[in-house]
Amino acid sequence: MTRPLTLAFVLGLALVAPASADGGKDNLKRYCTGDATTYCGGLDPAGEEMKACFTLPS
């Protein structure tokens, strides 16, 4: 239960953070790198598995 709440919080922060000229990639790196390393560390950052790791279950 903690993982989905943490991811939702971090993704929410990324959405409210001002977007940079590159579409917000800098903000995603700044705010989500720790969670990506913690929860999805063994995955390719550009792969579909990383996207799935950050997708909240429905």
mmJSON file of the N, C-alpha and C atoms, coordinates in Angstrom:
{"data_MODEL":{"atom_site":{
"group_PDB":["ATOM","ATOM","ATOM","ATOM","ATOM","ATOM","ATOM","ATOM","ATOM","ATOM","ATOM","ATOM","ATOM","ATOM","ATOM","ATOM","ATOM","ATOM","ATOM","ATOM","ATOM","ATOM","ATOM","ATOM","ATOM","ATOM","ATOM","ATOM","ATOM","ATOM","ATOM","ATOM","ATOM","ATOM","ATOM","ATOM","ATOM","ATOM","ATOM","ATOM","ATOM","ATOM","ATOM","ATOM","ATOM","ATOM","ATOM","ATOM","ATOM","ATOM","ATOM","ATOM","ATOM","ATOM","ATOM","ATOM","ATOM","ATOM","ATOM","ATOM","ATOM","ATOM","ATOM","ATOM","ATOM","ATOM","ATOM","ATOM","ATOM","ATOM","ATOM","ATOM","ATOM","ATOM","ATOM","ATOM","ATOM","ATOM","ATOM","ATOM","ATOM","ATOM","ATOM","ATOM","ATOM","ATOM","ATOM","ATOM","ATOM","ATOM","ATOM","ATOM","ATOM","ATOM","ATOM","ATOM","ATOM","ATOM","ATOM","ATOM","ATOM","ATOM","ATOM","ATOM","ATOM","ATOM","ATOM","ATOM","ATOM","ATOM","ATOM","ATOM","ATOM","ATOM","ATOM","ATOM","ATOM","ATOM","ATOM","ATOM","ATOM","ATOM","ATOM","ATOM","ATOM","ATOM","ATOM","ATOM","ATOM","ATOM","ATOM","ATOM","ATOM","ATOM","ATOM","ATOM","ATOM","ATOM","ATOM","ATOM","ATOM","ATOM","ATOM","ATOM","ATOM","ATOM","ATOM","ATOM","ATOM","ATOM","ATOM","ATOM","ATOM","ATOM","ATOM","ATOM","ATOM","ATOM","ATOM","ATOM","ATOM","ATOM","ATOM","ATOM","ATOM","ATOM","ATOM","ATOM","ATOM","ATOM","ATOM","ATOM","ATOM","ATOM"],
"id":[1,2,3,4,5,6,7,8,9,10,11,12,13,14,15,16,17,18,19,20,21,22,23,24,25,26,27,28,29,30,31,32,33,34,35,36,37,38,39,40,41,42,43,44,45,46,47,48,49,50,51,52,53,54,55,56,57,58,59,60,61,62,63,64,65,66,67,68,69,70,71,72,73,74,75,76,77,78,79,80,81,82,83,84,85,86,87,88,89,90,91,92,93,94,95,96,97,98,99,100,101,102,103,104,105,106,107,108,109,110,111,112,113,114,115,116,117,118,119,120,121,122,123,124,125,126,127,128,129,130,131,132,133,134,135,136,137,138,139,140,141,142,143,144,145,146,147,148,149,150,151,152,153,154,155,156,157,158,159,160,161,162,163,164,165,166,167,168,169,170,171,172,173,174],
"type_symbol":["N","C","C","N","C","C","N","C","C","N","C","C","N","C","C","N","C","C","N","C","C","N","C","C","N","C","C","N","C","C","N","C","C","N","C","C","N","C","C","N","C","C","N","C","C","N","C","C","N","C","C","N","C","C","N","C","C","N","C","C","N","C","C","N","C","C","N","C","C","N","C","C","N","C","C","N","C","C","N","C","C","N","C","C","N","C","C","N","C","C","N","C","C","N","C","C","N","C","C","N","C","C","N","C","C","N","C","C","N","C","C","N","C","C","N","C","C","N","C","C","N","C","C","N","C","C","N","C","C","N","C","C","N","C","C","N","C","C","N","C","C","N","C","C","N","C","C","N","C","C","N","C","C","N","C","C","N","C","C","N","C","C","N","C","C","N","C","C","N","C","C","N","C","C"],
"label_atom_id":["N","CA","C","N","CA","C","N","CA","C","N","CA","C","N","CA","C","N","CA","C","N","CA","C","N","CA","C","N","CA","C","N","CA","C","N","CA","C","N","CA","C","N","CA","C","N","CA","C","N","CA","C","N","CA","C","N","CA","C","N","CA","C","N","CA","C","N","CA","C","N","CA","C","N","CA","C","N","CA","C","N","CA","C","N","CA","C","N","CA","C","N","CA","C","N","CA","C","N","CA","C","N","CA","C","N","CA","C","N","CA","C","N","CA","C","N","CA","C","N","CA","C","N","CA","C","N","CA","C","N","CA","C","N","CA","C","N","CA","C","N","CA","C","N","CA","C","N","CA","C","N","CA","C","N","CA","C","N","CA","C","N","CA","C","N","CA","C","N","CA","C","N","CA","C","N","CA","C","N","CA","C","N","CA","C","N","CA","C","N","CA","C","N","CA","C","N","CA","C","N","CA","C"],
"label_alt_id":[null,null,null,null,null,null,null,null,null,null,null,null,null,null,null,null,null,null,null,null,null,null,null,null,null,null,null,null,null,null,null,null,null,null,null,null,null,null,null,null,null,null,null,null,null,null,null,null,null,null,null,null,null,null,null,null,null,null,null,null,null,null,null,null,null,null,null,null,null,null,null,null,null,null,null,null,null,null,null,null,null,null,null,null,null,null,null,null,null,null,null,null,null,null,null,null,null,null,null,null,null,null,null,null,null,null,null,null,null,null,null,null,null,null,null,null,null,null,null,null,null,null,null,null,null,null,null,null,null,null,null,null,null,null,null,null,null,null,null,null,null,null,null,null,null,null,null,null,null,null,null,null,null,null,null,null,null,null,null,null,null,null,null,null,null,null,null,null,null,null,null,null,null,null],
"label_comp_id":["MET","MET","MET","THR","THR","THR","ARG","ARG","ARG","PRO","PRO","PRO","LEU","LEU","LEU","THR","THR","THR","LEU","LEU","LEU","ALA","ALA","ALA","PHE","PHE","PHE","VAL","VAL","VAL","LEU","LEU","LEU","GLY","GLY","GLY","LEU","LEU","LEU","ALA","ALA","ALA","LEU","LEU","LEU","VAL","VAL","VAL","ALA","ALA","ALA","PRO","PRO","PRO","ALA","ALA","ALA","SER","SER","SER","ALA","ALA","ALA","ASP","ASP","ASP","GLY","GLY","GLY","GLY","GLY","GLY","LYS","LYS","LYS","ASP","ASP","ASP","ASN","ASN","ASN","LEU","LEU","LEU","LYS","LYS","LYS","ARG","ARG","ARG","TYR","TYR","TYR","CYS","CYS","CYS","THR","THR","THR","GLY","GLY","GLY","ASP","ASP","ASP","ALA","ALA","ALA","THR","THR","THR","THR","THR","THR","TYR","TYR","TYR","CYS","CYS","CYS","GLY","GLY","GLY","GLY","GLY","GLY","LEU","LEU","LEU","ASP","ASP","ASP","PRO","PRO","PRO","ALA","ALA","ALA","GLY","GLY","GLY","GLU","GLU","GLU","GLU","GLU","GLU","MET","MET","MET","LYS","LYS","LYS","ALA","ALA","ALA","CYS","CYS","CYS","PHE","PHE","PHE","THR","THR","THR","LEU","LEU","LEU","PRO","PRO","PRO","SER","SER","SER"],
"label_asym_id":["A","A","A","A","A","A","A","A","A","A","A","A","A","A","A","A","A","A","A","A","A","A","A","A","A","A","A","A","A","A","A","A","A","A","A","A","A","A","A","A","A","A","A","A","A","A","A","A","A","A","A","A","A","A","A","A","A","A","A","A","A","A","A","A","A","A","A","A","A","A","A","A","A","A","A","A","A","A","A","A","A","A","A","A","A","A","A","A","A","A","A","A","A","A","A","A","A","A","A","A","A","A","A","A","A","A","A","A","A","A","A","A","A","A","A","A","A","A","A","A","A","A","A","A","A","A","A","A","A","A","A","A","A","A","A","A","A","A","A","A","A","A","A","A","A","A","A","A","A","A","A","A","A","A","A","A","A","A","A","A","A","A","A","A","A","A","A","A","A","A","A","A","A","A"],
"label_entity_id":["1","1","1","1","1","1","1","1","1","1","1","1","1","1","1","1","1","1","1","1","1","1","1","1","1","1","1","1","1","1","1","1","1","1","1","1","1","1","1","1","1","1","1","1","1","1","1","1","1","1","1","1","1","1","1","1","1","1","1","1","1","1","1","1","1","1","1","1","1","1","1","1","1","1","1","1","1","1","1","1","1","1","1","1","1","1","1","1","1","1","1","1","1","1","1","1","1","1","1","1","1","1","1","1","1","1","1","1","1","1","1","1","1","1","1","1","1","1","1","1","1","1","1","1","1","1","1","1","1","1","1","1","1","1","1","1","1","1","1","1","1","1","1","1","1","1","1","1","1","1","1","1","1","1","1","1","1","1","1","1","1","1","1","1","1","1","1","1","1","1","1","1","1","1"],
"label_seq_id":[1,1,1,2,2,2,3,3,3,4,4,4,5,5,5,6,6,6,7,7,7,8,8,8,9,9,9,10,10,10,11,11,11,12,12,12,13,13,13,14,14,14,15,15,15,16,16,16,17,17,17,18,18,18,19,19,19,20,20,20,21,21,21,22,22,22,23,23,23,24,24,24,25,25,25,26,26,26,27,27,27,28,28,28,29,29,29,30,30,30,31,31,31,32,32,32,33,33,33,34,34,34,35,35,35,36,36,36,37,37,37,38,38,38,39,39,39,40,40,40,41,41,41,42,42,42,43,43,43,44,44,44,45,45,45,46,46,46,47,47,47,48,48,48,49,49,49,50,50,50,51,51,51,52,52,52,53,53,53,54,54,54,55,55,55,56,56,56,57,57,57,58,58,58],
"pdbx_PDB_ins_code":[null,null,null,null,null,null,null,null,null,null,null,null,null,null,null,null,null,null,null,null,null,null,null,null,null,null,null,null,null,null,null,null,null,null,null,null,null,null,null,null,null,null,null,null,null,null,null,null,null,null,null,null,null,null,null,null,null,null,null,null,null,null,null,null,null,null,null,null,null,null,null,null,null,null,null,null,null,null,null,null,null,null,null,null,null,null,null,null,null,null,null,null,null,null,null,null,null,null,null,null,null,null,null,null,null,null,null,null,null,null,null,null,null,null,null,null,null,null,null,null,null,null,null,null,null,null,null,null,null,null,null,null,null,null,null,null,null,null,null,null,null,null,null,null,null,null,null,null,null,null,null,null,null,null,null,null,null,null,null,null,null,null,null,null,null,null,null,null,null,null,null,null,null,null],
"Cartn_x":[0.822,0.0,0.864,2.027,2.894,3.452,3.841,4.429,3.475,2.223,1.323,1.093,0.994,0.789,2.004,3.193,4.419,4.527,4.293,4.364,3.325,2.128,1.083,1.493,2.084,2.534,3.62,4.615,5.729,5.25,4.41,3.889,3.027,2.307,1.523,2.412,3.535,4.491,5.034,5.334,5.868,4.847,3.57,2.539,2.357,2.559,2.377,3.63,4.771,6.023,5.981,6.562,6.54,7.291,6.729,7.343,8.506,9.565,10.705,10.527,11.448,11.354,11.389,11.965,12.064,10.869,9.762,8.56,8.511,9.345,9.297,10.248,11.095,12.018,12.964,13.391,14.265,13.553,12.274,11.5,11.31,11.04,10.894,12.181,13.31,14.597,14.811,14.503,14.738,13.871,12.602,11.678,11.469,11.787,11.442,12.628,13.846,15.011,15.141,14.917,15.03,14.049,12.806,11.809,12.102,12.549,12.884,14.0,14.995,16.096,15.621,14.825,14.346,13.422,12.428,11.392,11.614,12.378,12.509,13.969,14.88,16.303,16.896,16.371,16.954,16.383,15.584,14.904,15.563,15.421,15.923,15.084,15.713,14.955,14.093,14.476,13.714,12.747,12.706,11.901,10.466,9.677,8.266,8.108,9.077,9.0,9.067,9.88,9.972,8.638,8.015,6.708,5.692,5.736,4.819,5.073,6.336,6.69,6.075,5.969,5.41,3.921,3.301,1.868,1.135,0.206,-0.564,-1.581,-1.731,-2.727,-4.134,-4.988,-6.357,-7.294],
"Cartn_y":[-1.198,0.0,1.259,1.215,2.382,2.761,1.776,2.064,2.854,2.423,3.204,4.622,4.785,6.125,7.008,6.442,7.195,7.602,6.66,6.972,8.01,7.905,8.881,10.269,10.353,11.629,12.234,11.424,11.921,12.335,11.523,11.877,13.129,13.285,14.504,15.727,15.604,16.71,17.049,16.034,16.265,16.995,16.722,17.378,18.838,19.17,20.548,21.374,20.733,21.456,22.132,23.323,24.009,23.214,23.159,22.414,23.219,22.524,23.182,23.147,23.765,23.86,22.493,21.485,20.161,19.274,19.847,19.072,18.507,18.965,18.519,17.388,16.963,15.864,16.201,17.453,17.85,17.693,18.062,17.925,16.46,15.64,14.213,13.647,14.013,13.535,14.036,15.291,15.898,15.26,15.062,14.62,13.111,12.391,10.966,10.017,10.534,9.664,8.752,9.278,8.461,7.305,7.566,6.503,5.515,6.024,5.125,4.175,4.691,3.855,2.869,3.335,2.491,1.378,1.733,0.777,0.081,0.703,0.189,0.149,0.033,0.167,-0.748,-1.943,-2.862,-2.744,-1.718,-1.593,-0.539,-0.717,0.257,1.529,2.683,3.923,4.305,3.876,4.236,3.128,2.037,0.889,0.933,0.057,-0.065,-0.553,-1.341,-1.847,-0.701,0.327,1.486,2.227,2.398,3.054,2.26,0.927,0.082,0.169,0.319,0.42,1.681,2.748,3.995,4.15,3.139,3.185,2.598,3.361,2.895,1.851,0.791,-0.225,0.355,-0.118,0.413,-0.474],
"Cartn_z":[0.0,0.0,0.0,0.601,0.675,-0.691,-1.495,-2.804,-3.695,-3.873,-4.726,-4.211,-2.901,-2.351,-2.579,-2.401,-2.629,-4.088,-4.991,-6.413,-6.807,-6.274,-6.58,-6.1,-4.928,-4.387,-5.258,-5.618,-6.427,-7.817,-8.42,-9.738,-9.659,-8.575,-8.377,-8.282,-7.58,-7.507,-8.885,-9.665,-11.006,-11.872,-11.668,-12.468,-12.088,-10.809,-10.391,-10.556,-10.675,-10.873,-12.244,-12.349,-13.639,-14.703,-15.883,-16.984,-17.553,-17.888,-18.514,-20.026,-20.75,-22.202,-22.879,-22.222,-22.846,-22.502,-22.113,-21.83,-20.433,-19.531,-18.152,-17.805,-18.737,-18.451,-17.307,-17.224,-16.121,-14.782,-14.746,-13.504,-13.146,-14.137,-13.854,-13.28,-13.863,-13.335,-11.912,-11.68,-10.374,-9.291,-9.578,-8.54,-8.469,-9.525,-9.559,-9.593,-9.697,-9.795,-8.58,-7.388,-6.177,-6.174,-6.543,-6.581,-7.702,-8.831,-9.933,-9.518,-8.808,-8.344,-7.283,-6.349,-5.255,-5.733,-6.517,-6.877,-8.221,-9.1,-10.465,-10.893,-9.95,-10.204,-11.255,-11.436,-12.395,-13.796,-14.039,-15.329,-16.208,-17.52,-18.489,-18.363,-18.099,-17.911,-19.119,-20.303,-21.506,-21.929,-21.18,-21.581,-21.097,-21.681,-21.303,-19.862,-19.381,-18.005,-17.005,-17.299,-16.404,-16.392,-17.541,-17.585,-16.774,-16.907,-16.159,-14.666,-14.282,-12.866,-12.248,-13.015,-12.508,-12.773,-13.338,-13.589,-12.392,-11.876,-10.732,-11.183,-10.4,-10.762,-10.691,-11.565,-11.575,-10.786],
"occupancy":[1.0,1.0,1.0,1.0,1.0,1.0,1.0,1.0,1.0,1.0,1.0,1.0,1.0,1.0,1.0,1.0,1.0,1.0,1.0,1.0,1.0,1.0,1.0,1.0,1.0,1.0,1.0,1.0,1.0,1.0,1.0,1.0,1.0,1.0,1.0,1.0,1.0,1.0,1.0,1.0,1.0,1.0,1.0,1.0,1.0,1.0,1.0,1.0,1.0,1.0,1.0,1.0,1.0,1.0,1.0,1.0,1.0,1.0,1.0,1.0,1.0,1.0,1.0,1.0,1.0,1.0,1.0,1.0,1.0,1.0,1.0,1.0,1.0,1.0,1.0,1.0,1.0,1.0,1.0,1.0,1.0,1.0,1.0,1.0,1.0,1.0,1.0,1.0,1.0,1.0,1.0,1.0,1.0,1.0,1.0,1.0,1.0,1.0,1.0,1.0,1.0,1.0,1.0,1.0,1.0,1.0,1.0,1.0,1.0,1.0,1.0,1.0,1.0,1.0,1.0,1.0,1.0,1.0,1.0,1.0,1.0,1.0,1.0,1.0,1.0,1.0,1.0,1.0,1.0,1.0,1.0,1.0,1.0,1.0,1.0,1.0,1.0,1.0,1.0,1.0,1.0,1.0,1.0,1.0,1.0,1.0,1.0,1.0,1.0,1.0,1.0,1.0,1.0,1.0,1.0,1.0,1.0,1.0,1.0,1.0,1.0,1.0,1.0,1.0,1.0,1.0,1.0,1.0,1.0,1.0,1.0,1.0,1.0,1.0],
"B_iso_or_equiv":[0.0,0.0,0.0,0.0,0.0,0.0,0.0,0.0,0.0,0.0,0.0,0.0,0.0,0.0,0.0,0.0,0.0,0.0,0.0,0.0,0.0,0.0,0.0,0.0,0.0,0.0,0.0,0.0,0.0,0.0,0.0,0.0,0.0,0.0,0.0,0.0,0.0,0.0,0.0,0.0,0.0,0.0,0.0,0.0,0.0,0.0,0.0,0.0,0.0,0.0,0.0,0.0,0.0,0.0,0.0,0.0,0.0,0.0,0.0,0.0,0.0,0.0,0.0,0.0,0.0,0.0,0.0,0.0,0.0,0.0,0.0,0.0,0.0,0.0,0.0,0.0,0.0,0.0,0.0,0.0,0.0,0.0,0.0,0.0,0.0,0.0,0.0,0.0,0.0,0.0,0.0,0.0,0.0,0.0,0.0,0.0,0.0,0.0,0.0,0.0,0.0,0.0,0.0,0.0,0.0,0.0,0.0,0.0,0.0,0.0,0.0,0.0,0.0,0.0,0.0,0.0,0.0,0.0,0.0,0.0,0.0,0.0,0.0,0.0,0.0,0.0,0.0,0.0,0.0,0.0,0.0,0.0,0.0,0.0,0.0,0.0,0.0,0.0,0.0,0.0,0.0,0.0,0.0,0.0,0.0,0.0,0.0,0.0,0.0,0.0,0.0,0.0,0.0,0.0,0.0,0.0,0.0,0.0,0.0,0.0,0.0,0.0,0.0,0.0,0.0,0.0,0.0,0.0,0.0,0.0,0.0,0.0,0.0,0.0],
"pdbx_formal_charge":[null,null,null,null,null,null,null,null,null,null,null,null,null,null,null,null,null,null,null,null,null,null,null,null,null,null,null,null,null,null,null,null,null,null,null,null,null,null,null,null,null,null,null,null,null,null,null,null,null,null,null,null,null,null,null,null,null,null,null,null,null,null,null,null,null,null,null,null,null,null,null,null,null,null,null,null,null,null,null,null,null,null,null,null,null,null,null,null,null,null,null,null,null,null,null,null,null,null,null,null,null,null,null,null,null,null,null,null,null,null,null,null,null,null,null,null,null,null,null,null,null,null,null,null,null,null,null,null,null,null,null,null,null,null,null,null,null,null,null,null,null,null,null,null,null,null,null,null,null,null,null,null,null,null,null,null,null,null,null,null,null,null,null,null,null,null,null,null,null,null,null,null,null,null],
"auth_seq_id":[1,1,1,2,2,2,3,3,3,4,4,4,5,5,5,6,6,6,7,7,7,8,8,8,9,9,9,10,10,10,11,11,11,12,12,12,13,13,13,14,14,14,15,15,15,16,16,16,17,17,17,18,18,18,19,19,19,20,20,20,21,21,21,22,22,22,23,23,23,24,24,24,25,25,25,26,26,26,27,27,27,28,28,28,29,29,29,30,30,30,31,31,31,32,32,32,33,33,33,34,34,34,35,35,35,36,36,36,37,37,37,38,38,38,39,39,39,40,40,40,41,41,41,42,42,42,43,43,43,44,44,44,45,45,45,46,46,46,47,47,47,48,48,48,49,49,49,50,50,50,51,51,51,52,52,52,53,53,53,54,54,54,55,55,55,56,56,56,57,57,57,58,58,58],
"auth_comp_id":["MET","MET","MET","THR","THR","THR","ARG","ARG","ARG","PRO","PRO","PRO","LEU","LEU","LEU","THR","THR","THR","LEU","LEU","LEU","ALA","ALA","ALA","PHE","PHE","PHE","VAL","VAL","VAL","LEU","LEU","LEU","GLY","GLY","GLY","LEU","LEU","LEU","ALA","ALA","ALA","LEU","LEU","LEU","VAL","VAL","VAL","ALA","ALA","ALA","PRO","PRO","PRO","ALA","ALA","ALA","SER","SER","SER","ALA","ALA","ALA","ASP","ASP","ASP","GLY","GLY","GLY","GLY","GLY","GLY","LYS","LYS","LYS","ASP","ASP","ASP","ASN","ASN","ASN","LEU","LEU","LEU","LYS","LYS","LYS","ARG","ARG","ARG","TYR","TYR","TYR","CYS","CYS","CYS","THR","THR","THR","GLY","GLY","GLY","ASP","ASP","ASP","ALA","ALA","ALA","THR","THR","THR","THR","THR","THR","TYR","TYR","TYR","CYS","CYS","CYS","GLY","GLY","GLY","GLY","GLY","GLY","LEU","LEU","LEU","ASP","ASP","ASP","PRO","PRO","PRO","ALA","ALA","ALA","GLY","GLY","GLY","GLU","GLU","GLU","GLU","GLU","GLU","MET","MET","MET","LYS","LYS","LYS","ALA","ALA","ALA","CYS","CYS","CYS","PHE","PHE","PHE","THR","THR","THR","LEU","LEU","LEU","PRO","PRO","PRO","SER","SER","SER"],
"auth_asym_id":["A","A","A","A","A","A","A","A","A","A","A","A","A","A","A","A","A","A","A","A","A","A","A","A","A","A","A","A","A","A","A","A","A","A","A","A","A","A","A","A","A","A","A","A","A","A","A","A","A","A","A","A","A","A","A","A","A","A","A","A","A","A","A","A","A","A","A","A","A","A","A","A","A","A","A","A","A","A","A","A","A","A","A","A","A","A","A","A","A","A","A","A","A","A","A","A","A","A","A","A","A","A","A","A","A","A","A","A","A","A","A","A","A","A","A","A","A","A","A","A","A","A","A","A","A","A","A","A","A","A","A","A","A","A","A","A","A","A","A","A","A","A","A","A","A","A","A","A","A","A","A","A","A","A","A","A","A","A","A","A","A","A","A","A","A","A","A","A","A","A","A","A","A","A"],
"auth_atom_id":["N","CA","C","N","CA","C","N","CA","C","N","CA","C","N","CA","C","N","CA","C","N","CA","C","N","CA","C","N","CA","C","N","CA","C","N","CA","C","N","CA","C","N","CA","C","N","CA","C","N","CA","C","N","CA","C","N","CA","C","N","CA","C","N","CA","C","N","CA","C","N","CA","C","N","CA","C","N","CA","C","N","CA","C","N","CA","C","N","CA","C","N","CA","C","N","CA","C","N","CA","C","N","CA","C","N","CA","C","N","CA","C","N","CA","C","N","CA","C","N","CA","C","N","CA","C","N","CA","C","N","CA","C","N","CA","C","N","CA","C","N","CA","C","N","CA","C","N","CA","C","N","CA","C","N","CA","C","N","CA","C","N","CA","C","N","CA","C","N","CA","C","N","CA","C","N","CA","C","N","CA","C","N","CA","C","N","CA","C","N","CA","C","N","CA","C","N","CA","C","N","CA","C"],
"pdbx_PDB_model_num":[1,1,1,1,1,1,1,1,1,1,1,1,1,1,1,1,1,1,1,1,1,1,1,1,1,1,1,1,1,1,1,1,1,1,1,1,1,1,1,1,1,1,1,1,1,1,1,1,1,1,1,1,1,1,1,1,1,1,1,1,1,1,1,1,1,1,1,1,1,1,1,1,1,1,1,1,1,1,1,1,1,1,1,1,1,1,1,1,1,1,1,1,1,1,1,1,1,1,1,1,1,1,1,1,1,1,1,1,1,1,1,1,1,1,1,1,1,1,1,1,1,1,1,1,1,1,1,1,1,1,1,1,1,1,1,1,1,1,1,1,1,1,1,1,1,1,1,1,1,1,1,1,1,1,1,1,1,1,1,1,1,1,1,1,1,1,1,1,1,1,1,1,1,1]
}}}
